[in-house]
């Protein structure tokens, strides 16, 4: 088990997405059950999508 910031996942596996994420999203702590070494790019995309959803689900649209 390993805890990493979302920014590390993005920079290592999907750096092209880095400019599209907000600072507070990049600072989210993510717990990886099998550790960072076992993480694939597809897993990273799923984690990023879920993290954005969780962060924005309570936001109100104007």
Protein Blocks (a to p, Z undefined) as FASTA:
>chain_A
ZZddfklmmmmmmmmlmmmpcfklmmpccddfkojklpcfklmmmmmmmmmmmmmmmpcc
ZZ
